[in-house]
């Protein structure tokens, strides 16, 4: 495609009916953030006009504040700082109260890792030449829109200024697939305060309704917790299957509005952190979209328990020469 574009531009220029032009686009122009944490912007104001601080007074350091919350009048947290001003011979001027976003600093921090103890420069030419670009960048497509965009911006800027020998920050990029949510549904009989179990729903005129997945285990609804979750449904009636209310299932994007966001703390509380980590490893290929379906997490927990019992009979942690010889 690039070759075709170059030829088309050359043709237009040869005919005198057009000329080539380089355009740079920043897709996210909303750079400032109204929060405390972040690099302060080296800007002060005379009236409503912004001016850059002179290089001699840099860097600007975040000041002490009583709390990291907006002020009562709606200003950013830096509005709480005392003497957050720039003093000159002709007056005292307020400093910018917004800070830079997270990717402002994190987009070029990998250069600092190359030469972390250098007190003269963020990276020496020798270290930058030795390490070069990052071999592999792994990030989600939505995250990369901001972070990768600014990484390329900063790297090309530093290259143009002669500070680094590379124009591209990363040699290869992989976007991991989005983790999708596994939504659960209950089925309400239209016009009534009655809910029908999934297998019986076709016998009634029902409407599906999202239910919080924390109230569901192995697609079985905890009816009492559901009533407490929705006080307006505390008197609802439930038509069950074999004594249980079974929910419908659909794989969708994780969203609070769909009540399918899973809190890892609940899984850790029930199964432990090691089970959660191993379950994540078995979700599937890195690049593909994957549904977060913890119905199979029991198998991972049983595997880890079996592995533990193999090396620690009786369940308690034990290490002995006899056990080592037997298993070797």
Secondary structure, 3 states (H helix, E strand, C coil): CHHHHHHHHHHHHHHCCCCCCCCCCCCCCCCEECCCCCCECCEEEECCEEEECCHHHCCCCCCCCCCCCCCCCCCCHHHHCCCCEEEECCEEEEECCCEECHHHHHCCHHHHHHCCCCCCCCCCHHHHHHHCCECCEECCHHHHHHHHHHHHHHHHHHHHCCCCCCCCCECCEECCCCEEEEEEEEEEECCCCEEECHHHHHHCCEEEEEECHHHEECCEECHHHHHHHCHHHCCCEEECECCECECEEEEEECCHHHCCCCCHHHHHHHHCHHHHHHHHHCCCCCCCCEEECHHHHHHHHHHHHHHHHHHCCCCCCCCCHHHHHHHC
